[in-house]
Amino acid sequence: MIKHLSGDYETVEYDSQRSIMLYDNVQTEAYPIHWHNAVEIIMPLKNPYKITVGDTEYNLREYDIIIVPAAELHSMPPMPGRRIIFQCDNAVLRDVAALEPVMRGLSQPVIITPELDKELHLYSKKAMLDIFDLYNTSSELADVKVYSTLILMLIALREFQLKSIALECDGGKLDEYSEKFGVVLKYIDANYMYDISLDQLADVAGYSKYHFSRIFKQYNQMSYLQYINARRTKAAEQLLLDPSIPITEVAMRSGFKSLTTFNRIFKEIKHCTPSDFKKLYRDE
């Protein structure tokens, strides 16, 4: 299944004129540690399946679903059976501003099972089977329908996550948190290239530092520092595509205060150095 592997980076080879790939996978073969810029969703149809993402091993039963965000190191051992392995271009989802609240739910791998929520699992299972059918049609609208089905599935997942957050904290404040953190994230977008302190963000939200830090992590599935670093890394990705901009300048313009810090955080998030990233995209 992995056709182009450079180190542990996989170049996903989509079919011509498409930005999605679906494997009706029945091969009993190992897939070594790798990462790619595609969101990957796996659902076993026959027999269990196992996938390791980072340091965590996930054991999937038939019709369990795992969503692996882009740029996550993962591997699968050789296991007999049949499963849907679906990949889609992360840029299609990431670069649509209206989908940003939905994509916050994919800051880490998500496994959807009946134990997590029966209704969400049934909905997601049907969505994956619909995507399977749509992918194999010849309609010129097939890919549009695939993305529409996928987005509705991700919306259902994010709504479930927000309801869970409401149960953990004061449910009546969920709308307040949505409004406050919407303002905070816009502030980060406008100021990521500068120093941003916890005091500043808490003040923007109107909360104490402790309350802000705790609720931000619950609401966004990551700490405020992780979010800022992810935003800076996203900005750096775009700058690295311009061959005329030196890497040191990319680091400074993205808000990193030293090249050492930039290299370390970029590699933590993208699993390659900025130089390797620049070369990979030039080769592609």
N, C-alpha and C positions, 0 to 999 in steps of 0.2 A: 504493500500500500504506500510506503514511503518511497517516492521515486527520486527525490532530490534532497539529499541531506549534506549540509556543510557544517562539520563539527556536530553540534546538536541542534542546528537550525534547519527546519524543513521549509522548502519552498513549495507551497501548496499549488499544484498544477490544476487549475480549473479548466473545464471544457471551454472550447472557443466561445467567446461572447457571453460567458456566464461568470458569476461571482459566487457560485455555490457548488458544492461537491457532495455527493451522497454515495456511500459504499454499502451495498447489500453484502456484508462481509461474512464469509464462511471459511476463510483461511485459518488454519491452525498454525500461526506463526507469531514470533515475538516481534514487538515494535520497541526498539531501544529508546532510551531517554532522548527526547527531542522537544522542540517548541516551535511555534509558528504564529503568524499574525492572523490566524483564523480562530473564530469561536468554534468549539467542537462539542457536539452533543452525541452521546452514545446511549442506545437503548437495546439491550439483549432481547432477541425474539425467541431463541431456543438455547437453553443451558445458561448457567451463570457466566459472568465475565468479571474480570478484575482489572483495575487501572490504578496506578500510583501517580498522584499529582503532588509534586514537591516531596515532602516526607510522609504524606498520608496515603494509606492504601484504602481503596474503596472496593467493596465486594457487591456487585450488582446481581440481583436476581432477575429472572425474566420480567421484562417490562418496567424495571426500575430505570430511572433516567438520570444521567449526570451531565451537567453543563460545565465545560472547562473553558474559562475565559482565555482570551488571546494571551500569548507570551507566558504561559505556564509550562514549566518542565513536566513532562508526563511520559509514562511508558506502560506497555501492556505485555504480559507474558503470553506464551502460546497456549491457547485454550480452544477446544473444539466447541462448535455451536454456530449460531447465526445471530448477527446483530446489525442494527442500523448505525452507521457512523456518518454523521452529517457535519460538514464544515461550511462556514460562510465567511465572507470577507468582513473582518472586524471594522474596516474603515466605513463600510456602508452603514453600519449601526452607530459607530462612534462619532461620525462627522455630521450626523443629523441632530441639530440642537434640540429639537423637540423630543428626541429619544433619551436625552441625558438623564432625566429622572429614572427611566427604566433601566439604563445601563449601570446605575449605581448598585443595582441588585446583583451585579456580576463582578464584584471586586474580588471574589474568591470562588472556588468551585462550589457548585450547588448540586445536591443529590435530591431527587424528587421520588418519594416512595409513598405507598398508602399510609404508612405510619406517620409520615410528616403531615399529610393532609389528604384524605381520600378524594375530596372533590378536585383539588389541584392536580393530583396524580391522574385521575381519569381524564381531566381536560388536557393535560400535557401528553398523555399516552395517545389520545385521539389526534392531537395536533401533529405528533411525530408520524403517525400512520398516514395522515393526510399529506404531510410533506413528502413522505415516501411515494405516494401515488402521484402527486403533482410533479415530482421531479422527473418521472418517467413518461410524462405526456409531451406531445409535440406542440402544444399551444404556445404562441408567442408571449402569452401572459403567464406562463407557468412559473417563471422565476419571481414575478411580481406577487403571485398568489402564495408562493413559498415564503417570501419575506413577510407578507401580510399575516400568514398563519403563525410564523415564528414570532413576530412582534406581539401579536395577541397573546401568545403563550408567555412571553417575557413580561407582559403587562400583568397577567394573572399571577405570575410569580412575585412580582414587585408588590402587588396589592396584598398578597398573603404575608409578605415580609413586613409591610407597614402595619397590618393588623396585629402581627406578633409584637411589634414594637409598642403598639398602643396597649397591649396587655401587660407588657413589662413595666411601662411607666404609666402616667396618667392618661388614659385613653381619650379623655376630653381635650387633651392638649395636642393631639396629633396634627390638627390643622394649624395650630400655632407653630409647632416645630417645622412643618412643611414651609410655612411662610418665612420663618426666621432663617432657616438653613438655606432657603432659596436666595435670600439676600447675602448670606455669608459666602455661598459658592460663587455668586457673581462678583463679590468683593475679591475673592481669591483669583478669579479669572482676570480681573483688571489689575491685580497687584502682585502676581506670582513672581515677577522679575525682581521684586524688592524684598527686603526682610519683612516677614510677617510674624508677629509674636502672638502667643496665646492671649495676652491681654487685649490686643487689638481685636482679635476675632470674637472674644467674649463680649467686648464692648459693642461691636457691631450687632451681635445677637441680643444684647441686653441681659446676659446671664452672668453668674459668677464663673470664675475660671473652672472650678471643679465641676459645676453642673454642665457647663458648655462642653467640656472635654468628654464627660461620660455620655451625654445625650448625642453628641456628634458621632461618636463611635457606634452607638446603637442604631442611629438613623442611617448612617452612610456605610456601615459594614467595614469601616476602617478608621483609624485615628486621624485627627486633623493634620498631623505631620505627614502621615502616609499619603493623604489626599494632596497636600501641597507638593510633595515630591513627585507624585504621579502626574500632576498638572504640569510641573516643570519639565518632566521627562517627555510628556506629550508635545510640549512646545519645542523641545530639543530635537525630537524626531523630525519635525518639519524643517528645521534649520539645517539639519545634517544632510538633507536631500539636495541642498544647494552647494555644489562643489567649490564655490568661491569663498565660502565662509569657513575660516579655520576653526578647529574643534575648541580651542581655548575661547574664542569669541562666542561660539555656540553656548558654552557653559555659562559665560557671564550674562549673555542676553536671556538665558533661560532662568536666571535667578540663583544659580549655584555660585558660591563664593570662592571655590577653588576647583582646579582641574581634578585633584585627587577625589574630592567629594563627588564631583560630577561623574567620574568614572565608576566609583563604588556604587552610587545609587542607581545609575543607569544600568549597570550590570545586574544589580539585584532585581530590577523590574523587568528588563528586556533580555536578561541572560546572555548578553554579549556586550563587548565594549562599544563605545561610540564609534571608534575606528572600524570595528568589524561590521557594525550596523551600516555605516556609510558604504563600505565595500559590498556588503550583501545586496543592498538596494541598487548600487551601480551595476552589479552583475545581473540582477533581475532585469 
